[in-house]
Amino acid sequence: QVQLVESGGGLVQAGGSLRLSCATSGRAFSTYTMAWFRQAPGKEREFVAAIWTGVTTYYEDSVRGRFTISRDNAKNTLYLQMNSLKPEDTAVYYCATAARPGPPGPWPGTIATMKKYGSWGQGTQVTVSP
């Protein structure tokens, strides 16, 4: 059974940066689409970014240009570099792995939907102060 463990969250001032990591184990990593979602208090969980190969990435509009998703297949680890953070980025951030291996299909398709992802981490809190 695949396991995902996020780390790297914390408290940062607006304009600052954080780098989230998601260590995975339990199955092959490189053949699955990986994604980051986030959930703010009182709101639904929303898509942030996804990655298939190192050059095939997808972003939610509000984070494009500020966040960068990447993966290290040798380390079975997913990353999210977050720059120019804003208070509205405050949320619990979750990493997720697709339920099935292979390419994610055309954008948007199901890439930004929770139903595509079969396993989730426990989340890491990101708080951005004004």
C-alpha positions as CSV (number, residue, x, y, z in Angstrom):
1,Q,0.0,0.0,0.0
2,V,1.4,3.4,-1.0
3,Q,2.2,5.9,1.8
4,L,2.7,9.6,1.4
5,V,4.2,11.9,4.0
6,E,4.3,15.7,3.6
7,S,6.7,18.0,5.3
8,G,7.9,21.5,5.0
9,G,4.9,23.5,6.1
10,G,5.1,26.4,8.6
11,L,4.4,30.0,9.3
12,V,5.8,32.6,6.9
13,Q,5.2,36.3,6.2
14,A,3.6,37.4,3.0
15,G,6.1,37.5,0.1
16,G,8.1,34.7,1.7
17,S,8.8,31.2,0.4
18,L,8.4,27.6,1.5
19,R,9.2,24.3,0.0
20,L,7.0,21.4,0.6
21,S,8.1,17.8,0.3
22,C,6.1,14.6,-0.1
23,A,8.0,11.3,0.5
24,T,6.3,8.2,-1.0
25,S,6.8,4.5,-0.4
26,G,5.0,1.3,-1.2
27,R,5.0,1.3,-5.0
28,A,6.6,2.6,-8.1
29,F,6.7,6.4,-8.1
30,S,7.8,7.5,-11.5
31,T,4.8,6.1,-13.4
32,Y,2.1,7.9,-11.5
33,T,0.8,11.4,-11.9
34,M,1.4,13.3,-8.6
35,A,-0.5,16.4,-7.4
36,W,-0.8,18.9,-4.6
37,F,-4.1,20.0,-3.3
38,R,-4.9,22.4,-0.5
39,Q,-7.8,23.1,1.9
40,A,-8.5,26.3,3.7
41,P,-10.7,26.5,6.8
42,G,-14.4,26.3,5.8
43,K,-13.6,25.6,2.1
44,E,-13.4,22.6,-0.1
45,R,-10.2,21.0,-1.0
46,E,-8.8,22.5,-4.2
47,F,-6.3,21.6,-6.9
48,V,-2.9,23.4,-6.8
49,A,-0.6,21.6,-9.2
50,A,0.2,18.3,-10.8
51,I,3.1,16.7,-12.6
52,W,3.5,13.7,-14.8
53,T,7.0,13.9,-16.1
54,G,9.5,16.5,-15.2
55,V,8.3,18.8,-18.0
56,T,4.6,18.0,-18.0
57,T,3.1,20.2,-15.3
58,Y,-0.3,21.8,-14.5
59,Y,-1.2,24.7,-12.3
60,E,-4.2,26.3,-10.8
61,D,-4.4,29.9,-12.2
62,S,-3.8,31.7,-8.9
63,V,-0.5,29.9,-8.2
64,R,0.9,29.8,-11.8
65,G,4.2,31.8,-11.9
66,R,4.6,31.6,-8.1
67,F,4.6,27.9,-7.3
68,T,6.7,25.2,-9.0
69,I,5.9,21.5,-8.8
70,S,8.7,19.0,-9.3
71,R,9.6,15.4,-8.6
72,D,12.7,13.4,-7.9
73,N,12.0,9.9,-9.1
74,A,15.3,8.5,-7.7
75,K,14.2,9.7,-4.2
76,N,10.4,8.9,-4.7
77,T,9.7,12.5,-3.6
78,L,7.4,15.2,-4.8
79,Y,8.1,18.9,-4.1
80,L,6.2,22.2,-4.2
81,Q,8.3,25.3,-4.2
82,M,6.1,28.2,-3.1
83,N,7.3,31.8,-3.7
84,S,5.7,35.2,-3.2
85,L,3.3,33.7,-0.8
86,K,0.0,35.5,0.0
87,P,-2.3,35.2,3.0
88,E,-4.8,33.5,0.8
89,D,-2.4,30.7,0.3
90,T,-3.0,29.7,3.9
91,A,-4.3,26.1,4.0
92,V,-3.4,22.5,4.7
93,Y,-1.5,21.2,1.7
94,Y,-1.9,17.6,0.7
95,C,0.0,15.5,-1.8
96,A,-1.7,12.8,-3.8
97,T,-0.9,10.1,-6.2
98,A,-3.1,9.0,-9.1
99,A,-5.1,5.8,-8.6
100,R,-3.7,4.4,-11.8
101,P,-0.3,4.6,-13.6
102,G,0.3,6.2,-16.9
103,P,-0.1,9.6,-18.5
104,P,-2.8,11.9,-17.0
105,G,-4.7,12.5,-20.2
106,P,-5.5,15.9,-21.8
107,W,-5.9,19.0,-19.6
108,P,-8.1,19.6,-17.8
109,G,-9.8,16.3,-17.9
110,T,-9.7,14.8,-14.4
111,I,-6.2,16.1,-13.6
112,A,-7.6,18.8,-11.2
113,T,-10.2,16.6,-9.6
114,M,-9.9,14.6,-6.4
115,K,-11.4,11.5,-8.0
116,K,-8.3,11.0,-10.1
117,Y,-6.1,10.4,-7.0
118,G,-6.3,7.3,-5.0
119,S,-3.9,7.9,-2.1
120,W,-3.4,11.0,0.0
121,G,-1.0,12.2,2.6
122,Q,-2.0,13.5,6.0
123,G,-1.3,17.2,5.1
124,T,1.0,19.9,6.2
125,Q,-0.1,23.3,7.4
126,V,1.0,26.5,5.6
127,T,0.2,29.8,7.2
128,V,1.0,33.1,5.6
129,S,0.7,36.2,7.7
130,P,0.0,39.6,6.3
